Amino acid sequence: MLFELENKNVFKIKDGELYYNRFFFNNIESNKYFNILRKEIQWQQDNIKIFGKIYPQPRLTALYANNNKSYSYSNITMHPILFTPTLFEIKSKIEKQINLNFTSCLLNLYRDGNDSNGWHADNEKELGLNPTIASVSFGAERIFQMKHRNSKKEKVKINLTNGSLLIMKGRTQHHWLHQIPKTKKEVGERINLTFRIIK
């Protein structure tokens, strides 16, 4: 195993590797990070094209990195801003646990239950063959769903809590899709940090 996480759940999934630690950051740390990131990150809302029509992306995003490597997905190309001290601090805590150094972070701000992220895989060429994605959640709890591309029976649902860390690695992005669905429940804002390696 590449890394060990305290208080971790190892999800046995077909054709992939999935780890979840709902207590990676405590509530005091998590609330502090949420408040800082909500104010200091340069959030933006891009347009996406779906079946030939253009819509505002149903969440706010930002890209930060320690280099100038852009990241493209869904016909959107993002150019990074240098890591803030807060992002670097969060990144360093994760790297210390999993013995892996990340170069980039794609951030998502879900403002309410109407904000979402549809079915997709993080399989862009910039991420390499078998990328490791470390996803941190701050703020409101949201449901994270996964489904296997070729096996309808293979599904995963996780409630991503404040301060949790989810890691996808191995061949997960080849065989699985994931999403944050809309919800009719009244939910507060959630900030999601997805650390990646873009060389």
DOVEX-519175 format. One record per atom (N, C-alpha, C, O, CB): residue in three letters; x, y, z. Coordinates in steps of 0.05 Angstrom, whole numbers, plus 32768, in hexadecimal, padded with zeros to 4 digits. Atoms other than C-alpha are relative to their C-alpha. Glycine has a CB too. Layout:
// DOVEX-519175
ALAXYZ ...
***
This chain:
// DOVEX-519175
MET80117FE88000 MET800080008000 MET801280198000 MET8026801A800E MET7FED80008018 LEU7FF07FE88003 LEU801A80457FEE LEU80008010801A LEU8014801D8020 LEU7FF580127FEA PHE80017FEF7FE9 PHE80038066802E PHE7FED7FF48015 PHE7FDE7FE1800F PHE7FF7801C7FF9 GLU801280087FEA GLU7FE0805C8071 GLU7FF38019800B GLU7FFF802D800E GLU80107FF18017 LEU800F7FEA7FF4 LEU7FAA8089808D LEU7FF47FF7801A LEU7FE87FE1801C LEU7FEA800A7FED GLU800D80067FE7 GLU7F93808B80D5 GLU7FE280037FFC GLU7FD980137FEC GLU800A80128017 ASN801D7FFF8001 ASN7F48807F80DF ASN7FF67FFD7FE3 ASN7FE2800A7FDB ASN7FF6801A800C LYS80068002801D LYS7F4480698096 LYS7FEC7FEA7FFB LYS7FEB7FD6800A LYS80197FFD7FF0 ASN80108016800B ASN7F1180408071 ASN800B7FFA7FE5 ASN800E800C7FD4 ASN7FE180087FFE VAL7FF78009801A VAL7F2C80188037 VAL7FE87FF47FF2 VAL7FDE7FDF7FFA VAL80187FEC8002 PHE8017800A800F PHE7EF5800E8004 PHE800A7FEB7FEC PHE801B7FF27FDB PHE7FF180177FF2 LYS7FF980158014 LYS7EFB7FCD7FDE LYS7FF080047FE7 LYS7FD97FFD7FE6 LYS7FFB7FE3800C ILE800E7FFB8019 ILE7EEA7FE17F98 ILE800D7FF17FE9 ILE80267FED7FE9 ILE7FFF801E7FFA LYS7FF6800E8017 LYS7EF27FBD7F57 LYS801080137FEE LYS800780297FE8 LYS7FE97FF37FF0 ASP7FF07FF08013 ASP7F297FD77F29 ASP8009801B800A ASP800A802E7FFB ASP7FF180037FE6 GLY7FF77FE67FF5 GLY7F3F800E7F58 GLY80087FFF801D GLY80067FEA802A GLY7FEA80157FFC GLU7FF87FFE7FE4 GLU7F5780267F9C GLU7FF4801A800B GLU7FF6802F8000 GLU801F80018003 LEU800F7FEA7FF4 LEU7F2E80537FCA LEU80048000801E LEU80007FEB802B LEU7FE27FFF7FF9 TYR7FFC7FFE7FE3 TYR7F3E806C8010 TYR7FF18019800A TYR7FF0802D7FFC TYR801F80038006 TYR800F7FEA7FF5 TYR7F158099803D TYR80068003801E TYR80047FEF802D TYR7FE27FFC7FFC ASN7FFB7FFA7FE4 ASN7F2680BA807F ASN7FEF80188007 ASN7FF4802F7FFF ASN801F80068006 ARG80137FEA7FFA ARG7EED80E3809B ARG800A80138016 ARG7FFD8027801B ARG7FE57FF48008 PHE7FF67FF07FEA PHE7F1780FF80D4 PHE801C800A7FFB PHE802B800F800E PHE80007FF0801A PHE7FE57FF78006 PHE7F55811780B0 PHE8006801B800C PHE801B801F8018 PHE800480017FE1 PHE7FFE7FE67FF2 PHE7F4A815E80C8 PHE7FEA80018015 PHE7FD37FF9800F PHE7FFF80187FEC ASN80157FFE7FEC ASN7F25816C8109 ASN7FEE80197FF9 ASN7FF480287FE7 ASN800C8003801C ASN80137FEB8006 ASN7EEA819D810B ASN800B801C8002 ASN8005802D7FF2 ASN7FE87FFD8012 ILE7FF47FE57FFC ILE7F1281D88125 ILE801180067FE8 ILE800F801C7FDD ILE80108001801A GLU7FEF7FFC8018 GLU7F4681D080ED GLU7FEF80047FE7 GLU7FF480177FD8 GLU80137FE97FFC SER80107FFF8019 SER7F1181C480B8 SER7FF1801A7FFE SER7FF080267FE8 SER7FEC7FE98001 ASN800F7FE78001 ASN7EE7820180CA ASN801380177FFB ASN800B802A7FED ASN7FF18004801A LYS7FEC7FEB8005 LYS7F25822C80CC LYS800880017FE2 LYS800880167FD6 LYS80197FFC8011 TYR7FF88002801C TYR7F3B82148087 TYR7FE980097FEE TYR7FEE80187FDA TYR80097FE47FF9 PHE80177FF88010 PHE7EF5821D806B PHE7FFE801E7FFE PHE7FFB802A7FE9 PHE7FE67FF4800A ASN80047FE37FFF ASN7EF082658081 ASN8017800F7FF1 ASN801280237FE4 ASN7FFF800A801D ILE7FE97FF3800E ILE7F3682778067 ILE7FFD7FFC7FE2 ILE7FFF800F7FD2 ILE801B7FF4800A LEU80018005801D LEU7F2D82558023 LEU7FE8800D7FF3 LEU7FEA80167FDC LEU7FFD7FE27FFC ARG80187FF2800C ARG7EE782728019 ARG8007801D7FF9 ARG7FFC80277FE5 ARG7FE97FFF8014 LYS7FFA7FE38005 LYS7F0582B8801D LYS801880047FEE LYS801780167FDD LYS8006800D801B GLU7FE87FFA800E GLU7F4A82B17FFF GLU80037FF47FE4 GLU80137FFE7FD4 GLU80177FF88010 ILE7FFE800C801A ILE7F4082847FC3 ILE7FF280117FEB ILE7FDD801D7FF0 ILE7FF37FE38001 GLN800B7FF08017 GLN7F3382A67F80 GLN7FED7FEE7FF1 GLN7FF47FE27FDC GLN8017800B7FEE TRP80148012800C TRP7EF482807F6F TRP7FF6800B7FE5 TRP7FF480247FE1 TRP7FE87FFD8013 GLN800A7FF8801B GLN7ED982817F27 GLN7FEA7FED7FF8 GLN7FE97FD68001 GLN801780017FEB GLN80158011800C GLN7E9D82667F01 GLN800480007FE2 GLN7FFF80147FD5 GLN7FE4800A8009 ASP7FFC8003801D ASP7EAD824C7EBC ASP7FE67FF57FF3 ASP7FD47FEC8000 ASP80177FED7FFA ASN8016800C800F ASN7E7C82387E85 ASN80087FE57FF5 ASN80207FE17FEE ASN7FF880137FE9 ILE7FFA801A800B ILE7E7781F17E6E ILE7FEC7FFA7FEA ILE7FD680057FE9 ILE7FFD7FE98016 LYS801180078016 LYS7E5B81D47E2E LYS7FF57FE48003 LYS80057FD18005 LYS800F80047FE5 ILE800D801A7FFD ILE7E29819B7E33 ILE7FED7FFC7FE9 ILE7FDA800B7FE6 ILE7FF17FFD801B PHE801080058017 PHE7E0B817E7DF4 PHE7FFC80197FEF PHE7FE6801E7FE5 PHE7FE57FF48008 GLY80007FE98011 GLY7E1C81BD7DCE GLY7FF6801A800D GLY7FF7802F8000 GLY7FEF7FFA7FE9 LYS800A7FE87FF2 LYS7DFE81ED7E01 LYS801380088016 LYS80207FF78023 LYS7FE37FFB800B ILE7FEE7FF57FEC ILE7E25821A7E30 ILE7FF180078019 ILE7FDC80158018 ILE800F80187FF5 TYR800C7FFB7FE6 TYR7E14821D7E7A TYR8015800A8014 TYR802D80028011 TYR7FF17FE7800B PRO7FED7FFB7FEB PRO7E35823C7EB7 PRO80067FE78010 PRO7FF37FD88017 PRO7FF480178013 GLN7FF980187FF0 GLN7E5A82067EDD GLN7FF28002801B GLN7FF280178027 GLN80207FFE8004 PRO80107FFF7FE7 PRO7E3081F27F1A PRO80107FFF801A PRO800A7FEF802C PRO7FEC7FEA7FFF ARG7FEF7FFE7FE8 ARG7E6682037F4D ARG801580157FF8 ARG8018801B7FE1 ARG800C7FE58009 LEU7FE97FEE8004 LEU7EA182337F55 LEU80197FEF8002 LEU801A7FDC8011 LEU800080188013 THR7FE7800F8000 THR7EE8821B7F48 THR801880128001 THR8016802A7FFE THR80017FEE7FE6 ALA7FE77FF28000 ALA7F30822F7F4D ALA80167FEC7FFD ALA80137FD48005 ALA80058011801A LEU7FE980128003 LEU7F7482117F3B LEU8018800D800B LEU801F80248004 LEU80047FF97FE2 TYR7FE87FF67FF4 TYR7FB2821A7F65 TYR80167FEA7FFC TYR80107FD37FFA TYR7FFC8006801E ALA7FEA80138005 ALA7FF781FA7F5B ALA801A800C8009 ALA801C80248010 ALA80017FF87FE2 ASN7FE57FF67FFB ASN804181FF7F68 ASN800F80037FE6 ASN802880077FE6 ASN800F7FED8013 ASN7FF47FFC801A ASN804E82047F1D ASN7FEB800F7FEE ASN7FD780187FF8 ASN80087FE47FF3 ASN80127FF18012 ASN802D82247EE0 ASN7FF17FED7FEC ASN7FE87FF67FD7 ASN801080157FF0 LYS800D80148012 LYS800F81E47EC2 LYS7FE180048001 LYS7FD580028016 LYS80087FE48008 SER801C7FFD8001 SER7FC881EF7EAA SER7FF27FE58002 SER7FFF7FD08001 SER7FF8800E7FE5 TYR800F80197FFE TYR7F9081BC7EB2 TYR7FE680047FF0 TYR7FD880187FF3 TYR7FF97FFA801E SER80177FFE8012 SER7F5981AE7E7F SER7FEC7FE98005 SER7FF47FD28007 SER800980007FE3 TYR801680147FFE TYR7F16818A7E88 TYR7FE6800D7FF6 TYR7FE280257FFA TYR7FFD7FF6801E SER801A7FF78009 SER7ED181907E69 SER800280197FEF SER7FF2802B7FF1 SER7FED80058017 ASN7FFB7FE88011 ASN7EEC81C27E35 ASN80068019800F ASN8003802F8005 ASN7FE780047FEF ILE7FF77FEA7FEF ILE7F0481EE7E6E ILE801E7FFD8004 ILE80277FE7800B ILE7FF18002801B THR7FE380017FFA THR7F4E82007E75 THR800580148016 THR7FFF802C8014 THR801180077FE7 MET7FFB7FEF7FE9 MET7F63821B7EB9 MET801E80048003 MET802E7FF27FFE MET7FF47FF3801A HIS7FE47FF97FFC HIS7FA4823E7EC8 HIS80048006801E HIS7FF58015802A HIS800880197FEF PRO7FFE80007FE3 PRO7FBF82387F0E PRO800B801B800C PRO8018802A7FFF PRO80127FEB8009 ILE7FF57FEB7FEE ILE7FCE826B7F45 ILE80127FF28013 ILE800D7FDB801A ILE7FE98011800E LEU7FEE800D7FED LEU8007825D7F74 LEU7FF27FFA801A LEU7FE180098024 LEU801880128005 PHE800B80097FE7 PHE7FF582377FB3 PHE800180168015 PHE801580248018 PHE800E7FE7800B THR80007FEE7FE8 THR7FE082637FEE THR800D7FF18017 THR800F7FD88016 THR7FE380098007 PRO7FF6800E7FE9 PRO800082548031 PRO7FED7FEC800C PRO7FF57FD78016 PRO800880148015 THR801480137FF5 THR7FBF82348048 THR7FFE7FE67FF0 THR7FFE7FD17FFB THR7FE5800E8001 LEU800180188011 LEU7FBB8205800C LEU801A7FF08003 LEU80197FD78004 LEU7FFD80087FE3 PHE7FE6800E7FFD PHE800581F48014 PHE80007FF0801B PHE800A7FDA801C PHE801880137FFF GLU8001800D7FE6 GLU7FF981E3805E GLU7FEE7FE77FFF GLU7FF67FD28009 GLU7FF580148015 ILE801280178003 ILE7FBE81B5804D ILE800D7FEB7FF0 ILE800D7FD37FF7 ILE7FE580097FF4 LYS7FF280138012 LYS7FE581958015 LYS80167FF1800E LYS80197FD9800B LYS800B800F7FE7 SER7FE9800C7FF2 SER802181888041 SER7FF77FEB8015 SER80047FD68018 SER80108016800F LYS800B80137FED LYS7FF681658076 LYS7FF87FE67FF3 LYS7FFC7FD07FFD LYS7FE9800C800F ILE80088018800F ILE7FDA81368042 ILE80197FF17FF6 ILE801B7FD87FF9 ILE7FEE80077FE8 GLU7FE8800C800C GLU801E81298021 GLU80107FF18016 GLU801B7FDC8010 GLU801280157FF3 LYS7FF1800D7FEA LYS803D81188065 LYS7FF47FE58006 LYS80027FD2800D LYS7FFF80118019 GLN800E80197FF9 GLN800880E1806F GLN80037FEC7FE9 GLN80057FD47FEF GLN7FE380068004 ILE800180138015 ILE800A80C2802A ILE80197FFE7FF0 ILE801B7FEE7FDD ILE7FE980077FED ASN7FE68002800D ASN805280CD8014 ASN7FFF80057FE2 ASN80097FF57FD2 ASN800C7FE58006 LEU80037FF8801C LEU804080EF7FD3 LEU7FFF801E7FFE LEU7FF1802B800E LEU7FE77FF27FF3 ASN7FFF7FE38002 ASN804D81367FBB ASN7FEE80097FE8 ASN7FF280007FD2 ASN801D80097FFB PHE80137FF68014 PHE8015815A7F96 PHE800A801B7FF5 PHE8017802B8003 PHE7FE48003800C THR7FF87FE6800C THR802181947F65 THR7FE980137FFD THR7FED802B7FFB THR800C7FFA7FE5 SER80177FEF8008 SER7FDA81AE7F5A SER7FE87FFA8012 SER7FE67FE4801E SER7FF97FFC7FE3 CYS801980047FF1 CYS7F9781B77F7B CYS7FE9800D7FF1 CYS7FE980267FED CYS8002800B801D LEU80187FF6800B LEU7F5481BF7F59 LEU7FEB80028016 LEU7FE57FEE8023 LEU7FF57FEE7FE8 LEU80137FFB7FEA LEU7F2281DE7F8A LEU7FE480047FF5 LEU7FE0800F7FDF LEU800980198010 ASN801C7FFC8007 ASN7ED781DC7F87 ASN7FF1800C8018 ASN7FF58004802F ASN7FF37FE47FF8 LEU80127FF47FEC LEU7EA582077FAD LEU7FE37FFA7FF9 LEU7FD980047FE5 LEU8005801E8003 TYR801D80068004 TYR7E5F81EA7FB3 TYR7FF180128013 TYR7FF28010802B TYR7FFB7FE18007 ARG800C7FEB7FF0 ARG7E3482247FCA ARG7FE67FF7800E ARG7FDF80018023 ARG7FF980177FEE ASP8019800B7FF4 ASP7DF481FC7FD8 ASP7FFB7FE57FF2 ASP800B7FDB7FE3 ASP7FE880137FFD GLY8007801A800C GLY7DD081BC7FC3 GLY7FFD80007FE2 GLY7FFD7FEB7FD6 GLY7FE87FF6800D ASN80027FFE801D ASN7DC781D57F7C ASN801B7FFE7FF2 ASN801C7FF77FDA ASN7FF3801A7FF8 ASP7FE58003800C ASP7E1281D57F70 ASP80087FE28001 ASP80027FD48014 ASP801580118010 SER7FFB801D8003 SER7E2C81927F58 SER80187FFC7FEE SER8024800F7FE3 SER7FE87FF27FF5 ASN7FEB80088012 ASN7E60816D7F30 ASN7FF77FE57FF4 ASN7FF67FD18001 ASN801D7FFD800F GLY800C8017800D GLY7E46813B7EFD GLY80147FE97FFC GLY802B7FEB8003 GLY7FF680087FE5 TRP7FF080198003 TRP7E5F80F57EEC TRP801980067FEF TRP801780117FD9 TRP7FF07FEA7FF4 HIS7FE87FFC800F HIS7EA880F87ED6 HIS80167FEF800D HIS80137FE38022 HIS8008801E8000 ALA7FE8800C7FF5 ALA7EED80D97EE0 ALA801780147FFD ALA801780247FEB ALA80087FE67FF1 ASP7FE87FEF8001 ASP7F2E80FE7EEF ASP80157FF27FF0 ASP80297FE87FFB ASP800A8008801D ASN7FEE800F8012 ASN7F5180DF7EB3 ASN800C80117FEB ASN801480067FD6 ASN7FF07FE97FF4 GLU7FF37FEF8014 GLU7F6C811B7E8E GLU801E7FF97FFE GLU802A7FF08011 GLU7FFD801E8008 LYS7FE480088006 LYS7FB081107E6E LYS8014800E8012 LYS802980038017 LYS800680067FE3 GLU7FEE7FF17FEE GLU7FD081457E9B GLU80067FF1801A GLU801A7FF58027 GLU7FF5801B8006 LEU7FFE800D7FE6 LEU7FC581177ED7 LEU80107FE67FFF LEU80167FDA8014 LEU7FE57FFA800A GLY7FF080188002 GLY7FED80DC7EBC GLY7FEE7FE77FFE GLY7FD67FE87FFE GLY80127FFD8017 LEU800D801A8005 LEU7FDB80927EB5 LEU7FED7FF78016 LEU7FD67FF28011 LEU80147FEB7FFB ASN801080097FE9 ASN7FC2807F7EFB ASN800280158016 ASN801180118029 ASN800A7FE4800A PRO7FFD7FEA7FED PRO7FB980C07F21 PRO7FF67FFA801C PRO7FE37FEB8020 PRO7FF280187FF6 THR800A80007FE5 THR7FB280C67F6C THR7FF3801B8005 THR800080308001 THR80177FFA8015 ILE800F7FE87FFA ILE7F7D80F97F7F ILE7FF98000801E ILE7FEC7FEE8028 ILE7FE680027FEE ALA80077FFC7FE4 ALA7F7881127FC7 ALA7FEC80168003 ALA7FF1802D7FFD ALA801A80068011 SER80167FEE7FFF SER7F3681337FD5 SER7FF98007801D SER7FF27FF5802D SER7FE77FF47FF2 VAL80067FF77FE5 VAL7F2B815C8014 VAL7FE580108000 VAL7FE080207FEE VAL80178012800C SER801A7FF27FFE SER7EE68176802A SER800080128019 SER80078009802F SER7FE97FEC8001 PHE80047FEE7FEA PHE7ED881B38056 PHE7FE4800B7FFD PHE7FDB80137FE7 PHE801580168001 GLY801B7FF48001 GLY7E9281CC8069 GLY7FEB7FEB8000 GLY7FED7FD6800D GLY7FFE80117FE7 ALA801880117FFF ALA7E4F81AB805B ALA80067FE47FF5 ALA80177FE17FE3 ALA7FEA800D7FF0 GLU7FFD801C8009 GLU7E4A81608052 GLU7FF17FFC7FE5 GLU7FDA80067FE2 GLU7FF57FEC8015 ARG800D80078019 ARG7E3B8148800B ARG80057FE37FF9 ARG80197FD78002 ARG800B80137FE9 ILE7FFD801C8008 ILE7E3181047FEC ILE80127FFE7FE7 ILE8010800E7FD4 ILE7FE47FF47FF9 PHE7FED80068016 PHE7E6880E97FBE PHE7FF87FE47FF6 PHE7FF77FD18005 PHE801E8000800A GLN80088019800D GLN7E5280B37F8D GLN80147FF67FEC GLN802180077FDE GLN7FE580037FF3 MET7FEE800C8014 MET7E7B80837F63 MET7FF17FE97FF2 MET7FE07FDC7FFF MET801A7FF6800C LYS800B8017800E LYS7E6680517F2D LYS80157FF57FED LYS802480047FE0 LYS7FE680087FF2 HIS7FEE800D8012 HIS7E8E801F7F05 HIS7FF780037FE3 HIS7FDF80027FDE HIS80037FE28007 ARG80077FFB801C ARG7E91802B7EBA ARG7FF27FE87FF3 ARG7FE17FEB7FE2 ARG801880077FF1 ASN80098019800E ASN7E827FE27EA8 ASN7FF07FED8011 ASN7FE67FD98007 ASN80187FF27FF5 SER800F80127FEE SER7E607FC47EE4 SER7FEB80108010 SER7FF3801F8022 SER80137FF18014 LYS80157FF07FF4 LYS7E1D7FE17EF9 LYS7FFC7FFA801E LYS7FF2800B802D LYS7FE67FFB7FF2 LYS800380087FE4 LYS7E207FBC7F3B LYS8014800E8012 LYS80108010802B LYS80027FE28003 GLU7FEA7FF57FF0 GLU7E607FDE7F51 GLU7FFB801E8004 GLU7FFE802E7FF2 GLU801B7FFC7FF2 LYS80057FE57FF9 LYS7E4D801F7F75 LYS800B8007801C LYS800D7FF5802D LYS7FE280067FFF VAL7FF67FF77FE6 VAL7E6880487FAF VAL7FF2801A8007 VAL7FEE802B7FF5 VAL801F80048000 LYS800B7FE77FF7 LYS7E47807F7FD8 LYS800D8007801B LYS800C7FF6802D LYS7FE17FFF8003 ILE7FF37FF87FE7 ILE7E6C80A6800E ILE7FF6801C8007 ILE7FF4802E7FF6 ILE802080007FFC ASN80067FE67FF6 ASN7E5680E18038 ASN801A800E8007 ASN80278007801B ASN7FED7FFF8019 LEU7FE77FF27FFB LEU7E9081118034 LEU7FFC80158016 LEU7FED80298011 LEU800B800D7FE6 THR80057FEF7FE8 THR7E9481338078 THR801580168002 THR802A80167FF4 THR80007FF08019 ASN7FEE7FEA7FFB ASN7EB681738090 ASN801B7FF5800A ASN801C7FE8801F ASN7FF480138014 GLY7FE680097FF8 GLY7F0181658094 GLY80097FE57FF6 GLY801E7FDA7FFE GLY80028000801D SER7FF9801B8009 SER7F008123806F SER801380007FE8 SER801680157FDA SER7FE67FF27FF7 LEU7FED80048016 LEU7F348109803D LEU7FF97FE77FF1 LEU7FF77FD17FFD LEU801D7FFF800B LEU800680168012 LEU7F2280DC8003 LEU80177FFD7FEC LEU801E80117FDF LEU7FE580037FF2 ILE7FEA80048013 ILE7F5980BD7FD8 ILE7FF87FEB7FEB ILE7FF07FD57FF3 ILE801A7FF9800E MET800380138016 MET7F50809C7F94 MET801A7FFC7FF3 MET8028800F7FED MET7FEA800A7FEC LYS7FE78005800D LYS7F8B807A7F75 LYS7FFF7FE67FF0 LYS7FEA7FDB7FEC LYS80177FFE8016 GLY7FFF80188011 GLY7FA280407F49 GLY7FF180057FE6 GLY7FF4801A7FDA GLY7FF57FE8800F ARG800F7FFE801A ARG7F7580337F0D ARG7FE3800A8004 ARG7FD280067FF2 ARG80007FE47FF3 THR801B7FF77FFA THR7F3880537F2D THR7FF480127FEA THR7FDD800E7FE2 THR7FFF800F801A GLN800A7FED8014 GLN7F32808A7EF9 GLN7FFB7FF37FE5 GLN7FEC7FFE7FD4 GLN801380187FFD HIS8005800F8019 HIS7F3480577EC0 HIS7FE57FF38001 HIS7FD77FF07FEC HIS80167FEC7FFC HIS801780127FFE HIS7EFA802E7EDA HIS7FE7800C800F HIS7FD28000800E HIS80087FE7800E TRP80167FF57FF0 TRP7ECF805C7F06 TRP7FFA801D7FF8 TRP800B802C7FF0 TRP80077FFF801E LEU80087FE48002 LEU7EA7809C7EFF LEU7FF68009801C LEU7FEE7FF8802C LEU7FE980037FEB HIS80097FF67FE7 HIS7E9680C97F3A HIS7FF1801B7FFD HIS7FF580287FE9 HIS801780038014 GLN800F7FE78001 GLN7E6881047F4A GLN7FF88009801C GLN7FF87FFA802F GLN7FE77FFD7FEE ILE800E7FF57FE9 ILE7E4C81337F7E ILE7FE580097FF6 ILE7FE3801E7FE8 ILE80118019800D PRO801A7FF9800C PRO7E0281347F6E PRO7FF28018800E PRO7FFA801F8024 PRO7FED7FE88002 LYS80107FEB7FF4 LYS7DD1816C7F7A LYS7FEF7FF48017 LYS7FEB7FDC8017 LYS7FED800E7FEB THR8012800A7FEA THR7DA681677FB9 THR7FEB80158006 THR7FF1802D8004 THR80117FFA8019 LYS80167FED7FF8 LYS7D6381867FCD LYS80028007801D LYS7FF380198026 LYS7FE57FF37FF9 LYS7FFC7FF97FE4 LYS7D7A81878015 LYS800D801B8003 LYS801C80237FF1 LYS80107FEA800F GLU7FF27FE77FFB GLU7D8E81C98032 GLU801B7FFA800C GLU801E7FEF8022 GLU7FEF80128014 VAL7FE580057FF7 VAL7DD981C58037 VAL8010801A7FFD VAL800A802B7FEC VAL800D7FE97FEF GLY7FEF7FE98001 GLY7E0E81F98044 GLY80167FFD7FEB GLY80167FEB7FDB GLY800C8006801B GLU7FEB80018013 GLU7E4C8208801D GLU80157FEB8006 GLU801A7FE4801D GLU800E801C7FFF ARG7FEA80147FFD ARG7E8281D48011 ARG801780077FEE ARG8013800E7FD6 ARG7FF57FE37FF8 ILE7FE87FFC8010 ILE7EC981DE7FFA ILE800F7FE67FFD ILE80137FD88011 ILE80138016800D ASN7FF280198007 ASN7EEC81A47FD8 ASN801B80067FF3 ASN801C80157FE0 ASN7FEE7FEE7FEE LEU7FE57FFD800B LEU7F3781A17FCB LEU80087FE57FF4 LEU80087FD18002 LEU8014800A8016 THR7FF78019800D THR7F4F816D7F99 THR801D80037FF8 THR802380117FE4 THR7FEE7FF87FE8 PHE7FE47FFE8006 PHE7F9A81667F9A PHE80097FEC7FEC PHE80017FD47FED PHE80117FFC801A ARG7FF880118016 ARG7FBB814A7F5C ARG801D80057FF9 ARG802A80178005 ARG7FEE80077FE7 ILE7FE57FFD800A ILE7FFE81427F39 ILE7FFD80077FE2 ILE7FF57FF67FD2 ILE80127FE78005 ILE7FFF7FF7801C ILE8004816A7EF8 ILE801C80087FFA ILE8025801D8004 ILE7FEB80177FFA LYS7FE47FFA8006 LYS804981697EDB LYS800480107FE6 LYS801A80167FDF LYS80107FE67FFE 
***
